[in-house]
Amino acid sequence: MPCVVKCAFYFTILGRRESFIAVAWKWREEMIIKRLKVVDTERCVGCQNCMFACVRAFGEVGLAKSRIFVRSAGGMERGFVVIVCRACENPPCAAVCPTNALTPRKGGGVRQNLSKCIGCGNCQRACIIGCVFWDEASNKPMICIQCGYCANFCPHGVLSVERIEVPDDCGGDENSVESVESIERVKSVERVASSESVESGEFVKSGTGKAETETESREGVSVHA
């Protein structure tokens, strides 16, 4: 949808309550695709905060439902390995899906329509880094949706979120998550977590989606998450 048409649409919905700048910003947000990035595994201490955050974002219980996994590389002295979808531009998991339950996503990775999934397991076998996890209860794959929620809780900057702006004719990132319910669930958890962290004084969430301690915020030093 062209920029002018989108802005006109938002004005119709929002009326005069928001300025043109606010409307233009809403349109711009639709043109941005988020992608999770593993910055430096040498910084990982195996705290598994990312795993707990992922499970919380999906409203699940137990680390077995996490879309990101942290394991030892073979002893504490060798560090840890972070296993998560790296957002392939041509994802092999989507290529072998016989029902199009997984399809390539703009900016890398896959969009998921698990209602089409038949549980064949082809996607899990095709992933060369083993980041397609399996939900035994539902017999469906579990793959990172690139929401970046886990990066907010990494205390050492192992994870970060890349924001990629796409051309107008490419549309937004409407396919970055499994469903509209997933988007709303993640946003809801983010709001609750942000409120709790500010009240406890442990973390302050900056406008760019990074987490920083109050002390570091006062000193102007942020911890990239």
Secondary structure, 3 states (H helix, E strand, C coil): CCHHHHHHHHHHHHCCCCCHHHHHHHHHHHCEEEEEEECCHHHCCCCCHHHHHHHHHCCCCCHHHCCCEEEECCCHHHCEEEECCCCCCCCHHHHCCCCCCEEECCCCCEEECHHHCCCCCHHHHHCCCCCCEEECCCCEEECCCCCCHHHHHCCCCCEEEEEEECCHHHCCCCCCCCCHHHHHHHHHHHHHHHHHHHHHCCCEECCCCCEECHHHHHHCCCCCC
